[in-house]
């Protein structure tokens, strides 16, 4: 039979790429590794900008987060400057849950909701809460 994968083929693949090639996928993030402040690039682009702390609660992410009885990823709490900065943090947070490498996140801070697009597919949705605001100073 052509295309049949034998146990020996699987062992060869595991030896070539390592047995833990997917070890980090779909694992909860380490709370200690949480992003607590906007990136240096983001702060340099908007010196003195107002920062906000957000909590992002995922309804569903990809095929594995919040579907088929599996729990959605844990909420993300982070600081960001505006919707674009928050979208960047969400994209980084959800990437392990998505099969597609083409991830786009849309955040609507007026509706406090957002959507994740993975390739041409719906990659999930989430709600946003603003927890705190740090007023910027004029630069």
N, C-alpha and C positions, 0 to 999 in steps of 0.2 A: 504494500500500500504506500503510495507516495504521500509525502507530507506528514507521515506519522512520527510523532516525537516519542522516542523511547526513553526509558529511565537513564540509559547511558548518555543520550543526547542532553538530557537535563543536567546530569552531573558535569558534562563538559561545559555547558553554558555557565553553571555555577562556578566552576573553576576559572573560567575566562573572565567573568564579571564580578565574581565574589558572591558568597552566599547571602550577604546582607544588602544586596543592591537596592532594595526598597525599604530598608529598615526605618528610615525617617519619615516615610509617607504616612499620612493619616494619623500621626501621633500628636497628642496635645502639645502645645507650645509650653516651654518652661516659663512659669510666671516671673522668675527672676530675670529672664531675657526680654521682658516687655520694653517696648519703646516708650520712653518717658518724655521725650522732647522732640521738636521738629529737627530734621536733619540740618547740618551746617549749610548745605546748598540752599535749602528752603529759607533759612534765617538770613543768609547773605542776600538773597533775592528780595527780601522784604524786611529790612532792618527796622526794628521798632514796631513790628506788626503785632496785632492782638492774637494771642494763642488761646485755644480752647481745649479743654480735656473732654474727650468723647468716650462713650461706651457703645460699642457696636455689638448688637445681638443678632446672630445669624439665624434665619429661619431654615435655610438649606444651603449647602455648598457642594457642588459637584455631585458625583454619583454616590459618595460615601458619607457625606455629612448631613444628617437630618433626613435621610431616606431609608426605606426598607427597615424601619425599626431601629436604625442607628441614630445616636444622638448627633445633633449639630455641633460644630466646633464651639468651644467655650467662648464667652464674650471677650472682645478685645477692648482694652482700655488704653488710650494713648492721647498724647498731645499733638495737635496739628494746627497749621495756619490755613484755614479755609478748606473748601471741599476737595480741591486737587491734592493737597497734602494728606488729607484723610484717605482719599482714594488710593494713594500710593501705599500707605500703611496697610490698608485692607488687602490690596493686591498681593503684597508680600506675605501677609498672614494666611491667605487662603490658597496660595500656590500649591502646597503639598496635597490639597484635597482635589485638585483638578488634573485631569489627564492632559488637557491642552496646555501648550506653552504660550499660547496667545491669549493673555488674560487682560480684560479691560473692566474697570470698575467705574460706575456712575453713582455719585452721591448727590442727593438733593437735600440741602440743609434747610430749605423752607418746609418741605414735607417730612423731613427727618427720616427718610428712607433711602434705599439704594438697591442697585442691581449689579450682579456680576455676570459678565459675558465671557465665555470660554470658546474662542473661535467664533463660529456662527451660532452657538447654542447658548441657552439660558444656563448660566453656571450657578445661579442662586440669588437669594435676596436677603435683606437685613433691615433692621431698624437702627436708628441712631438716637442717642440721648446726649445732651450737652451737660456735663457734670460741673465744670468750672471754667472761668474765664480769667486770663491774665492779660490785663490791658497793656498794650504797648505804649511806648513813648515816641514822640515825633523824632525822626532821625535827622 
